[in-house]
Amino acid sequence: MTTSSVQLHSALPRVLGAAATGAILAIGARSYLSWADRRSAQTCQDSDTLCVTWWNLTALPLILAVTLLVLTITYKHLDIRPRLVIIPPTVLLAPIPLAVGAGRGWSAVALTGAAWSGCLALAAWKRSRVLALTASTAIFLAAMILTYH
């Protein structure tokens, strides 16, 4: 086997682990946002003014904090490095593709989360960095096109 195929075989379980984690986090985020939205609607149904609830205020910071914590632990266990380069774009840019997936259903959310996280985790290996960043950029651009089309 060549060096590149050995690297690909060692990277594949790590990338699949990152993709599974991304899918689970995406479904969890959508579930929490749906629950927070229902809870806020129930709380604010009798209000005629602007109604902001605790669930609305804490949703995004809580999701970002949990995602950051879970990805950090997962990437450490999967030995995906450099985490400092991979985790921030995953956490900060992922809401855009996930928001588009959320409008299309649960399976779209899971697939988008898996693809996004897996592509960015694959960017940790130099040989596949260009392909992985191209794929994650394509996912991002497709989400932007679907959002604003």
TIVO-2410 file (N, C-alpha, C; in nm, 3 decimals):
# residues 149
REC num residu      c1      c2      c3 atome chaine
REC   1      M   0.083  -0.118   0.000     N      A
REC   1      M   0.000   0.000   0.000    CA      A
REC   1      M   0.087   0.124   0.000     C      A
REC   2      T   0.040   0.225  -0.065     N      A
REC   2      T   0.115   0.349  -0.066    CA      A
REC   2      T   0.087   0.427   0.062     C      A
REC   3      T   0.168   0.528   0.083     N      A
REC   3      T   0.153   0.610   0.204    CA      A
REC   3      T   0.018   0.679   0.207     C      A
REC   4      S  -0.027   0.730   0.091     N      A
REC   4      S  -0.154   0.802   0.090    CA      A
REC   4      S  -0.272   0.711   0.120     C      A
REC   5      S  -0.270   0.586   0.071     N      A
REC   5      S  -0.381   0.495   0.100    CA      A
REC   5      S  -0.379   0.450   0.245     C      A
REC   6      V  -0.260   0.437   0.305     N      A
REC   6      V  -0.251   0.405   0.448    CA      A
REC   6      V  -0.307   0.520   0.530     C      A
REC   7      Q  -0.273   0.644   0.491     N      A
REC   7      Q  -0.325   0.760   0.563    CA      A
REC   7      Q  -0.477   0.769   0.549     C      A
REC   8      L  -0.528   0.738   0.430     N      A
REC   8      L  -0.672   0.743   0.409    CA      A
REC   8      L  -0.743   0.638   0.494     C      A
REC   9      H  -0.687   0.517   0.502     N      A
REC   9      H  -0.749   0.412   0.583    CA      A
REC   9      H  -0.745   0.448   0.731     C      A
REC  10      S  -0.641   0.514   0.778     N      A
REC  10      S  -0.636   0.553   0.919    CA      A
REC  10      S  -0.725   0.674   0.946     C      A
REC  11      A  -0.748   0.755   0.844     N      A
REC  11      A  -0.832   0.873   0.862    CA      A
REC  11      A  -0.981   0.841   0.852     C      A
REC  12      L  -1.016   0.738   0.778     N      A
REC  12      L  -1.157   0.706   0.754    CA      A
REC  12      L  -1.238   0.683   0.881     C      A
REC  13      P  -1.193   0.601   0.976     N      A
REC  13      P  -1.272   0.584   1.099    CA      A
REC  13      P  -1.286   0.714   1.178     C      A
REC  14      R  -1.183   0.795   1.174     N      A
REC  14      R  -1.188   0.923   1.246    CA      A
REC  14      R  -1.289   1.018   1.182     C      A
REC  15      V  -1.287   1.023   1.050     N      A
REC  15      V  -1.380   1.111   0.980    CA      A
REC  15      V  -1.524   1.061   0.998     C      A
REC  16      L  -1.544   0.930   0.993     N      A
REC  16      L  -1.678   0.875   1.016    CA      A
REC  16      L  -1.725   0.903   1.158     C      A
REC  17      G  -1.634   0.896   1.255     N      A
REC  17      G  -1.669   0.931   1.392    CA      A
REC  17      G  -1.707   1.077   1.405     C      A
REC  18      A  -1.634   1.164   1.337     N      A
REC  18      A  -1.668   1.306   1.338    CA      A
REC  18      A  -1.801   1.331   1.269     C      A
REC  19      A  -1.826   1.259   1.159     N      A
REC  19      A  -1.953   1.275   1.088    CA      A
REC  19      A  -2.071   1.228   1.173     C      A
REC  20      A  -2.054   1.117   1.242     N      A
REC  20      A  -2.161   1.069   1.331    CA      A
REC  20      A  -2.186   1.168   1.444     C      A
REC  21      T  -2.079   1.223   1.497     N      A
REC  21      T  -2.094   1.324   1.603    CA      A
REC  21      T  -2.165   1.447   1.549     C      A
REC  22      G  -2.130   1.489   1.428     N      A
REC  22      G  -2.196   1.605   1.367    CA      A
REC  22      G  -2.344   1.581   1.344     C      A
REC  23      A  -2.379   1.461   1.302     N      A
REC  23      A  -2.521   1.428   1.281    CA      A
REC  23      A  -2.597   1.431   1.413     C      A
REC  24      I  -2.539   1.372   1.516     N      A
REC  24      I  -2.604   1.370   1.647    CA      A
REC  24      I  -2.619   1.511   1.703     C      A
REC  25      L  -2.515   1.592   1.690     N      A
REC  25      L  -2.522   1.730   1.739    CA      A
REC  25      L  -2.626   1.811   1.661     C      A
REC  26      A  -2.633   1.789   1.531     N      A
REC  26      A  -2.731   1.863   1.450    CA      A
REC  26      A  -2.874   1.826   1.489     C      A
REC  27      I  -2.898   1.697   1.509     N      A
REC  27      I  -3.032   1.654   1.550    CA      A
REC  27      I  -3.064   1.706   1.690     C      A
REC  28      G  -2.966   1.702   1.779     N      A
REC  28      G  -2.986   1.755   1.914    CA      A
REC  28      G  -3.015   1.904   1.913     C      A
REC  29      A  -2.942   1.978   1.830     N      A
REC  29      A  -2.966   2.123   1.822    CA      A
REC  29      A  -3.105   2.152   1.767     C      A
REC  30      R  -3.145   2.078   1.663     N      A
REC  30      R  -3.279   2.101   1.607    CA      A
REC  30      R  -3.387   2.064   1.709     C      A
REC  31      S  -3.366   1.956   1.782     N      A
REC  31      S  -3.463   1.915   1.883    CA      A
REC  31      S  -3.477   2.021   1.992     C      A
REC  32      Y  -3.364   2.072   2.038     N      A
REC  32      Y  -3.371   2.174   2.144    CA      A
REC  32      Y  -3.436   2.302   2.092     C      A
REC  33      L  -3.401   2.343   1.971     N      A
REC  33      L  -3.462   2.464   1.916    CA      A
REC  33      L  -3.612   2.446   1.895     C      A
REC  34      S  -3.655   2.329   1.852     N      A
REC  34      S  -3.798   2.302   1.836    CA      A
REC  34      S  -3.869   2.305   1.970     C      A
REC  35      W  -3.807   2.243   2.070     N      A
REC  35      W  -3.865   2.243   2.204    CA      A
REC  35      W  -3.873   2.385   2.260     C      A
REC  36      A  -3.764   2.462   2.244     N      A
REC  36      A  -3.763   2.600   2.294    CA      A
REC  36      A  -3.867   2.685   2.224     C      A
REC  37      D  -3.886   2.663   2.095     N      A
REC  37      D  -3.986   2.738   2.020    CA      A
REC  37      D  -4.127   2.705   2.068     C      A
REC  38      R  -4.155   2.576   2.087     N      A
REC  38      R  -4.288   2.537   2.138    CA      A
REC  38      R  -4.311   2.592   2.278     C      A
REC  39      R  -4.211   2.584   2.363     N      A
REC  39      R  -4.222   2.633   2.501    CA      A
REC  39      R  -4.246   2.783   2.503     C      A
REC  40      S  -4.172   2.856   2.418     N      A
REC  40      S  -4.189   3.002   2.412    CA      A
REC  40      S  -4.325   3.040   2.357     C      A
REC  41      A  -4.371   2.967   2.256     N      A
REC  41      A  -4.504   2.995   2.200    CA      A
REC  41      A  -4.613   2.971   2.304     C      A
REC  42      Q  -4.594   2.866   2.383     N      A
REC  42      Q  -4.691   2.837   2.488    CA      A
REC  42      Q  -4.689   2.945   2.596     C      A
REC  43      T  -4.573   2.991   2.632     N      A
REC  43      T  -4.560   3.094   2.735    CA      A
REC  43      T  -4.613   3.228   2.686     C      A
REC  44      C  -4.590   3.261   2.560     N      A
REC  44      C  -4.626   3.392   2.506    CA      A
REC  44      C  -4.760   3.397   2.435     C      A
REC  45      Q  -4.839   3.292   2.440     N      A
REC  45      Q  -4.963   3.290   2.364    CA      A
REC  45      Q  -5.063   3.397   2.409     C      A
REC  46      D  -5.060   3.436   2.534     N      A
REC  46      D  -5.154   3.537   2.583    CA      A
REC  46      D  -5.097   3.678   2.581     C      A
REC  47      S  -4.975   3.695   2.534     N      A
REC  47      S  -4.910   3.825   2.534    CA      A
REC  47      S  -4.931   3.896   2.401     C      A
REC  48      D  -4.964   4.025   2.408     N      A
REC  48      D  -4.981   4.106   2.288    CA      A
REC  48      D  -4.855   4.184   2.254     C      A
REC  49      T  -4.760   4.188   2.346     N      A
REC  49      T  -4.637   4.262   2.325    CA      A
REC  49      T  -4.524   4.166   2.287     C      A
REC  50      L  -4.408   4.224   2.265     N      A
REC  50      L  -4.290   4.143   2.236    CA      A
REC  50      L  -4.260   4.055   2.356     C      A
REC  51      C  -4.250   3.928   2.332     N      A
REC  51      C  -4.231   3.832   2.440    CA      A
REC  51      C  -4.099   3.757   2.417     C      A
REC  52      V  -4.008   3.772   2.511     N      A
REC  52      V  -3.880   3.703   2.505    CA      A
REC  52      V  -3.872   3.613   2.627     C      A
REC  53      T  -3.847   3.486   2.603     N      A
REC  53      T  -3.841   3.392   2.714    CA      A
REC  53      T  -3.697   3.349   2.739     C      A
REC  54      W  -3.678   3.284   2.850     N      A
REC  54      W  -3.548   3.232   2.888    CA      A
REC  54      W  -3.497   3.133   2.783     C      A
REC  55      W  -3.588   3.052   2.729     N      A
REC  55      W  -3.548   2.951   2.631    CA      A
REC  55      W  -3.498   3.016   2.503     C      A
REC  56      N  -3.559   3.125   2.462     N      A
REC  56      N  -3.513   3.196   2.342    CA      A
REC  56      N  -3.374   3.256   2.363     C      A
REC  57      L  -3.351   3.310   2.481     N      A
REC  57      L  -3.223   3.374   2.509    CA      A
REC  57      L  -3.108   3.275   2.523     C      A
REC  58      T  -3.137   3.159   2.575     N      A
REC  58      T  -3.029   3.063   2.603    CA      A
REC  58      T  -3.007   2.961   2.492     C      A
REC  59      A  -3.094   2.956   2.393     N      A
REC  59      A  -3.085   2.850   2.292    CA      A
REC  59      A  -2.952   2.850   2.217     C      A
REC  60      L  -2.917   2.959   2.154     N      A
REC  60      L  -2.795   2.962   2.075    CA      A
REC  60      L  -2.668   2.948   2.159     C      A
REC  61      P  -2.653   3.023   2.269     N      A
REC  61      P  -2.532   3.003   2.350    CA      A
REC  61      P  -2.520   2.861   2.406     C      A
REC  62      L  -2.630   2.801   2.446     N      A
REC  62      L  -2.627   2.665   2.498    CA      A
REC  62      L  -2.587   2.565   2.390     C      A
REC  63      I  -2.644   2.579   2.272     N      A
REC  63      I  -2.611   2.489   2.162    CA      A
REC  63      I  -2.463   2.503   2.123     C      A
REC  64      L  -2.414   2.627   2.114     N      A
REC  64      L  -2.274   2.648   2.079    CA      A
REC  64      L  -2.180   2.592   2.185     C      A
REC  65      A  -2.214   2.610   2.312     N      A
REC  65      A  -2.129   2.559   2.420    CA      A
REC  65      A  -2.126   2.406   2.421     C      A
REC  66      V  -2.241   2.343   2.407     N      A
REC  66      V  -2.247   2.197   2.405    CA      A
REC  66      V  -2.173   2.143   2.283     C      A
REC  67      T  -2.192   2.205   2.168     N      A
REC  67      T  -2.124   2.161   2.046    CA      A
REC  67      T  -1.974   2.173   2.060     C      A
REC  68      L  -1.927   2.285   2.112     N      A
REC  68      L  -1.784   2.304   2.131    CA      A
REC  68      L  -1.726   2.200   2.226     C      A
REC  69      L  -1.795   2.174   2.335     N      A
REC  69      L  -1.749   2.076   2.433    CA      A
REC  69      L  -1.747   1.935   2.372     C      A
REC  70      V  -1.854   1.896   2.308     N      A
REC  70      V  -1.863   1.761   2.251    CA      A
REC  70      V  -1.760   1.741   2.139     C      A
REC  71      L  -1.746   1.841   2.050     N      A
REC  71      L  -1.648   1.827   1.942    CA      A
REC  71      L  -1.506   1.823   1.996     C      A
REC  72      T  -1.477   1.901   2.096     N      A
REC  72      T  -1.343   1.900   2.155    CA      A
REC  72      T  -1.311   1.763   2.212     C      A
REC  73      I  -1.403   1.706   2.288     N      A
REC  73      I  -1.382   1.574   2.348    CA      A
REC  73      I  -1.375   1.466   2.239     C      A
REC  74      T  -1.465   1.472   2.143     N      A
REC  74      T  -1.467   1.372   2.036    CA      A
REC  74      T  -1.340   1.377   1.953     C      A
REC  75      Y  -1.301   1.496   1.913     N      A
REC  75      Y  -1.180   1.509   1.831    CA      A
REC  75      Y  -1.055   1.468   1.908     C      A
REC  76      K  -1.055   1.490   2.039     N      A
REC  76      K  -0.942   1.445   2.119    CA      A
REC  76      K  -0.934   1.292   2.121     C      A
REC  77      H  -1.049   1.228   2.142     N      A
REC  77      H  -1.052   1.081   2.144    CA      A
REC  77      H  -1.023   1.020   2.007     C      A
REC  78      L  -1.064   1.089   1.900     N      A
REC  78      L  -1.038   1.040   1.766    CA      A
REC  78      L  -0.899   1.079   1.716     C      A
REC  79      D  -0.827   1.157   1.795     N      A
REC  79      D  -0.693   1.205   1.761    CA      A
REC  79      D  -0.694   1.284   1.630     C      A
REC  80      I  -0.792   1.374   1.618     N      A
REC  80      I  -0.801   1.463   1.503    CA      A
REC  80      I  -0.737   1.595   1.545     C      A
REC  81      R  -0.629   1.630   1.474     N      A
REC  81      R  -0.556   1.752   1.507    CA      A
REC  81      R  -0.532   1.832   1.382     C      A
REC  82      P  -0.514   1.956   1.387     N      A
REC  82      P  -0.519   2.048   1.501    CA      A
REC  82      P  -0.663   2.090   1.531     C      A
REC  83      R  -0.707   2.062   1.651     N      A
REC  83      R  -0.845   2.094   1.691    CA      A
REC  83      R  -0.871   2.244   1.686     C      A
REC  84      L  -0.772   2.324   1.717     N      A
REC  84      L  -0.788   2.469   1.718    CA      A
REC  84      L  -0.821   2.523   1.578     C      A
REC  85      V  -0.776   2.454   1.475     N      A
REC  85      V  -0.803   2.497   1.338    CA      A
REC  85      V  -0.939   2.446   1.290     C      A
REC  86      I  -0.980   2.329   1.336     N      A
REC  86      I  -1.099   2.265   1.282    CA      A
REC  86      I  -1.227   2.302   1.358     C      A
REC  87      I  -1.222   2.307   1.488     N      A
REC  87      I  -1.344   2.326   1.568    CA      A
REC  87      I  -1.407   2.464   1.550     C      A
REC  88      P  -1.332   2.575   1.555     N      A
REC  88      P  -1.401   2.705   1.540    CA      A
REC  88      P  -1.483   2.721   1.413     C      A
REC  89      P  -1.431   2.686   1.293     N      A
REC  89      P  -1.519   2.700   1.177    CA      A
REC  89      P  -1.638   2.605   1.180     C      A
REC  90      T  -1.617   2.486   1.238     N      A
REC  90      T  -1.728   2.392   1.248    CA      A
REC  90      T  -1.839   2.450   1.334     C      A
REC  91      V  -1.803   2.507   1.447     N      A
REC  91      V  -1.903   2.559   1.539    CA      A
REC  91      V  -1.962   2.690   1.489     C      A
REC  92      L  -1.880   2.779   1.438     N      A
REC  92      L  -1.929   2.912   1.402    CA      A
REC  92      L  -2.004   2.917   1.269     C      A
REC  93      L  -1.965   2.835   1.172     N      A
REC  93      L  -2.029   2.841   1.042    CA      A
REC  93      L  -2.138   2.736   1.021     C      A
REC  94      A  -2.140   2.633   1.102     N      A
REC  94      A  -2.237   2.525   1.085    CA      A
REC  94      A  -2.383   2.568   1.094     C      A
REC  95      P  -2.420   2.669   1.173     N      A
REC  95      P  -2.564   2.703   1.177    CA      A
REC  95      P  -2.625   2.739   1.042     C      A
REC  96      I  -2.546   2.787   0.948     N      A
REC  96      I  -2.603   2.825   0.818    CA      A
REC  96      I  -2.648   2.702   0.739     C      A
REC  97      P  -2.561   2.602   0.715     N      A
REC  97      P  -2.612   2.483   0.646    CA      A
REC  97      P  -2.717   2.408   0.726     C      A
REC  98      L  -2.703   2.406   0.858     N      A
REC  98      L  -2.800   2.335   0.941    CA      A
REC  98      L  -2.936   2.401   0.938     C      A
REC  99      A  -2.939   2.533   0.929     N      A
REC  99      A  -3.067   2.604   0.921    CA      A
REC  99      A  -3.140   2.567   0.794     C      A
REC 100      V  -3.067   2.551   0.685     N      A
REC 100      V  -3.129   2.510   0.559    CA      A
REC 100      V  -3.179   2.366   0.572     C      A
REC 101      G  -3.098   2.280   0.632     N      A
REC 101      G  -3.140   2.142   0.653    CA      A
REC 101      G  -3.262   2.133   0.742     C      A
REC 102      A  -3.272   2.224   0.839     N      A
REC 102      A  -3.386   2.222   0.932    CA      A
REC 102      A  -3.518   2.248   0.859     C      A
REC 103      G  -3.513   2.327   0.755     N      A
REC 103      G  -3.633   2.354   0.678    CA      A
REC 103      G  -3.675   2.237   0.590     C      A
REC 104      R  -3.587   2.138   0.576     N      A
REC 104      R  -3.614   2.025   0.488    CA      A
REC 104      R  -3.645   1.896   0.564     C      A
REC 105      G  -3.631   1.895   0.697     N      A
REC 105      G  -3.665   1.776   0.775    CA      A
REC 105      G  -3.547   1.721   0.854     C      A
REC 106      W  -3.580   1.620   0.937     N      A
REC 106      W  -3.481   1.561   1.028    CA      A
REC 106      W  -3.368   1.493   0.955     C      A
REC 107      S  -3.398   1.422   0.848     N      A
REC 107      S  -3.292   1.352   0.776    CA      A
REC 107      S  -3.196   1.451   0.710     C      A
REC 108      A  -3.248   1.562   0.661     N      A
REC 108      A  -3.162   1.664   0.601    CA      A
REC 108      A  -3.071   1.727   0.706     C      A
REC 109      V  -3.124   1.746   0.826     N      A
REC 109      V  -3.042   1.800   0.935    CA      A
REC 109      V  -2.929   1.704   0.970     C      A
REC 110      A  -2.962   1.576   0.983     N      A
REC 110      A  -2.860   1.477   1.017    CA      A
REC 110      A  -2.755   1.466   0.907     C      A
REC 111      L  -2.799   1.463   0.783     N      A
REC 111      L  -2.706   1.452   0.671    CA      A
REC 111      L  -2.617   1.576   0.660     C      A
REC 112      T  -2.675   1.691   0.677     N      A
REC 112      T  -2.597   1.815   0.671    CA      A
REC 112      T  -2.496   1.821   0.784     C      A
REC 113      G  -2.538   1.787   0.905     N      A
REC 113      G  -2.445   1.786   1.018    CA      A
REC 113      G  -2.332   1.687   0.999     C      A
REC 114      A  -2.363   1.570   0.947     N      A
REC 114      A  -2.261   1.468   0.923    CA      A
REC 114      A  -2.164   1.512   0.814     C      A
REC 115      A  -2.216   1.564   0.705     N      A
REC 115      A  -2.130   1.606   0.594    CA      A
REC 115      A  -2.041   1.722   0.635     C      A
REC 116      W  -2.097   1.818   0.703     N      A
REC 116      W  -2.022   1.937   0.745    CA      A
REC 116      W  -1.910   1.898   0.842     C      A
REC 117      S  -1.942   1.824   0.944     N      A
REC 117      S  -1.843   1.785   1.044    CA      A
REC 117      S  -1.739   1.690   0.985     C      A
REC 118      G  -1.782   1.596   0.905     N      A
REC 118      G  -1.690   1.502   0.843    CA      A
REC 118      G  -1.592   1.570   0.748     C      A
REC 119      C  -1.642   1.661   0.668     N      A
REC 119      C  -1.554   1.733   0.574    CA      A
REC 119      C  -1.450   1.816   0.648     C      A
REC 120      L  -1.493   1.887   0.750     N      A
REC 120      L  -1.396   1.969   0.822    CA      A
REC 120      L  -1.298   1.884   0.902     C      A
REC 121      A  -1.341   1.769   0.950     N      A
REC 121      A  -1.247   1.680   1.019    CA      A
REC 121      A  -1.146   1.622   0.921     C      A
REC 122      L  -1.189   1.593   0.800     N      A
REC 122      L  -1.099   1.542   0.698    CA      A
REC 122      L  -0.992   1.646   0.661     C      A
REC 123      A  -1.022   1.772   0.682     N      A
REC 123      A  -0.926   1.879   0.652    CA      A
REC 123      A  -0.804   1.875   0.745     C      A
REC 124      A  -0.808   1.794   0.848     N      A
REC 124      A  -0.693   1.783   0.939    CA      A
REC 124      A  -0.575   1.715   0.871     C      A
REC 125      W  -0.598   1.635   0.767     N      A
REC 125      W  -0.491   1.566   0.698    CA      A
REC 125      W  -0.451   1.645   0.574     C      A
REC 126      K  -0.323   1.672   0.560     N      A
REC 126      K  -0.273   1.758   0.453    CA      A
REC 126      K  -0.311   1.707   0.314     C      A
REC 127      R  -0.306   1.577   0.293     N      A
REC 127      R  -0.333   1.522   0.160    CA      A
REC 127      R  -0.477   1.547   0.115     C      A
REC 128      S  -0.568   1.553   0.208     N      A
REC 128      S  -0.709   1.570   0.172    CA      A
REC 128      S  -0.763   1.707   0.209     C      A
REC 129      R  -0.677   1.797   0.250     N      A
REC 129      R  -0.723   1.928   0.297    CA      A
REC 129      R  -0.796   2.005   0.188     C      A
REC 130      V  -0.742   2.009   0.068     N      A
REC 130      V  -0.806   2.085  -0.040    CA      A
REC 130      V  -0.943   2.027  -0.074     C      A
REC 131      L  -0.950   1.895  -0.087     N      A
REC 131      L  -1.078   1.829  -0.116    CA      A
REC 131      L  -1.179   1.853  -0.005     C      A
REC 132      A  -1.136   1.840   0.120     N      A
REC 132      A  -1.227   1.857   0.233    CA      A
REC 132      A  -1.277   2.000   0.244     C      A
REC 133      L  -1.189   2.096   0.230     N      A
REC 133      L  -1.231   2.236   0.237    CA      A
REC 133      L  -1.318   2.274   0.118     C      A
REC 134      T  -1.290   2.216   0.002     N      A
REC 134      T  -1.376   2.239  -0.115    CA      A
REC 134      T  -1.515   2.183  -0.091     C      A
REC 135      A  -1.523   2.063  -0.036     N      A
REC 135      A  -1.653   2.001  -0.008    CA      A
REC 135      A  -1.730   2.080   0.098     C      A
REC 136      S  -1.663   2.123   0.204     N      A
REC 136      S  -1.734   2.199   0.308    CA      A
REC 136      S  -1.777   2.335   0.254     C      A
REC 137      T  -1.696   2.395   0.166     N      A
REC 137      T  -1.735   2.521   0.103    CA      A
REC 137      T  -1.854   2.501   0.010     C      A
REC 138      A  -1.856   2.389  -0.061     N      A
REC 138      A  -1.970   2.359  -0.149    CA      A
REC 138      A  -2.098   2.341  -0.068     C      A
REC 139      I  -2.088   2.274   0.045     N      A
REC 139      I  -2.206   2.258   0.133    CA      A
REC 139      I  -2.253   2.394   0.181     C      A
REC 140      F  -2.158   2.477   0.222     N      A
REC 140      F  -2.190   2.611   0.271    CA      A
REC 140      F  -2.256   2.696   0.162     C      A
REC 141      L  -2.198   2.695   0.041     N      A
REC 141      L  -2.254   2.774  -0.068    CA      A
REC 141      L  -2.391   2.722  -0.112     C      A
REC 142      A  -2.407   2.591  -0.114     N      A
REC 142      A  -2.538   2.534  -0.148    CA      A
REC 142      A  -2.642   2.578  -0.046     C      A
REC 143      A  -2.604   2.581   0.080     N      A
REC 143      A  -2.696   2.627   0.184    CA      A
REC 143      A  -2.732   2.774   0.164     C      A
REC 144      M  -2.633   2.855   0.130     N      A
REC 144      M  -2.660   2.997   0.106    CA      A
REC 144      M  -2.752   3.016  -0.014     C      A
REC 145      I  -2.729   2.939  -0.119     N      A
REC 145      I  -2.813   2.950  -0.239    CA      A
REC 145      I  -2.956   2.907  -0.207     C      A
REC 146      L  -2.971   2.796  -0.134     N      A
REC 146      L  -3.106   2.752  -0.097    CA      A
REC 146      L  -3.175   2.850  -0.004     C      A
REC 147      T  -3.098   2.917   0.081     N      A
REC 147      T  -3.155   3.012   0.174    CA      A
REC 147      T  -3.206   3.137   0.103     C      A
REC 148      Y  -3.127   3.190   0.012     N      A
REC 148      Y  -3.158   3.319  -0.049    CA      A
REC 148      Y  -3.214   3.309  -0.190     C      A
REC 149      H  -3.243   3.191  -0.237     N      A
REC 149      H  -3.300   3.174  -0.371    CA      A
REC 149      H  -3.448   3.196  -0.370     C      A
***
